[in-house]
Amino acid sequence: MQGDKDKRIAIIVPHTHWDREWYLSFEEFRFHLVEALDRVISLLGAHPRYRFTLDGQV
């Protein structure tokens, strides 16, 4: 089948990168991180096949 040769697979990896301090203070960034991770944890609980990668600095 000619059409099958043109099919492409895309893999989307949900992720975030966290900088402790960049253009906001540590406290402001931490607030946003906690807010985002709360949403991620809810998604992971609701969708067992969902994956997420966190790239952060210590």
C-alpha positions in Angstrom: 0.0 0.0 0.0 1.6 3.2 -1.2 -0.1 5.4 1.5 1.5 3.4 4.4 5.0 4.4 3.3 4.2 8.0 4.1 3.0 7.4 7.6 5.1 8.9 10.3 5.1 8.3 14.1 5.6 11.2 16.5 6.5 10.6 20.1 5.7 13.5 22.4 7.4 13.5 25.8 5.8 15.8 28.4 8.5 17.5 30.4 9.6 20.6 32.2 12.9 22.1 33.1 13.2 23.8 36.5 15.7 26.5 37.3 15.9 27.4 41.0 16.4 31.0 40.2 16.4 32.6 36.8 14.2 35.6 36.3 12.1 35.0 39.5 13.2 34.4 43.1 13.6 30.9 44.4 10.3 31.2 46.3 8.4 32.3 43.2 9.8 29.5 41.1 9.1 27.0 43.8 5.5 28.1 44.0 5.1 27.5 40.2 6.9 24.2 40.4 4.6 22.9 43.2 1.6 24.1 41.2 2.8 22.3 38.0 3.7 19.1 39.8 0.3 19.0 41.5 -1.2 19.0 38.0 1.2 16.3 36.8 0.5 14.0 39.7 -3.2 14.4 39.0 -2.7 13.4 35.4 -0.5 10.5 36.3 -3.2 9.2 38.7 -5.9 9.6 36.1 -4.0 8.2 33.2 -1.7 5.3 34.2 0.1 5.2 30.7 1.0 8.9 30.9 4.7 9.7 31.4 6.5 12.8 32.5 10.1 13.9 32.7 11.4 16.5 35.2 14.7 18.1 34.4 15.8 20.1 37.4 18.9 21.5 39.0 19.8 20.9 42.6 
